[in-house]
Amino acid sequence: MAGGILNEAQPWQQLLALIVAATVVMGSPGPATISVTAVGAAFGLRPSLGYTSGVVLGTIAVLLAVAAGIFGILTSVPGVAPVLAIASAAYILYLAFRIATAPPLTERGSTATKPDFLGGFMLAVANPKAYVAIAAVFAGAASQADALGVSTRLLVLAAMIVAIHVVWLLAGTAFARFLRHPLASRIINLLFASTLVLATALAALR
């Protein structure tokens, strides 16, 4: 009965279902999304665009790898999955330290170091949650009578990746106005750094 209903679903219904699934699964708090929010809060909007662009393009690379079956091939090789997890955890801990120790915005010069494009890209491609979430959404859509087609699903999910990370970045930068006060800056940065580490730990336990 359920299969019959899915088979009769119109393209717009499948598209809506795909968007909802992507929002819930891919948009939930995780290492990449929380890191974008934390970096936005700690460094402001413009200095965070390079890092966020790296996370977005890295996540789209994960999407393409999942769609092409590359991720399944890689993880079937002994030792690859643990290396990805360790690399992701190491960078996230480093990033959390950078966020926790970032000075107030008023004390930063133009040469202040900040997370960059490469760091964001590497975090995204080594983020285990990204593979699991994207694979779940992509496989779920593919299991239905597919009126959308692979190309459409890829384009929709890529657009969702951009939109999701932009929203998380804007949420983080909303805190930036509070970071000109030294005490508020330290508290908020420590809170985001702790949340980033916690989100990573929870993702690893799933």
SULNORHU-V763352 format. One record per helix or strand of 3 or more residues. SS is the DSSP state (~ for helix, > for strand). FROM is the first residue (numbers start at 1). TO is the last residue. If there is no record, write none. Layout:
BEGIN
SS&FROM&TO / SS&FROM&TO
END
This chain:
BEGIN
~&2&7 / ~&11&26 / ~&31&43 / ~&45&68 / ~&70&75 / ~&80&100 / ~&105&107 / ~&117&125 / ~&128&142 / ~&150&173 / ~&176&180 / ~&182&205
END
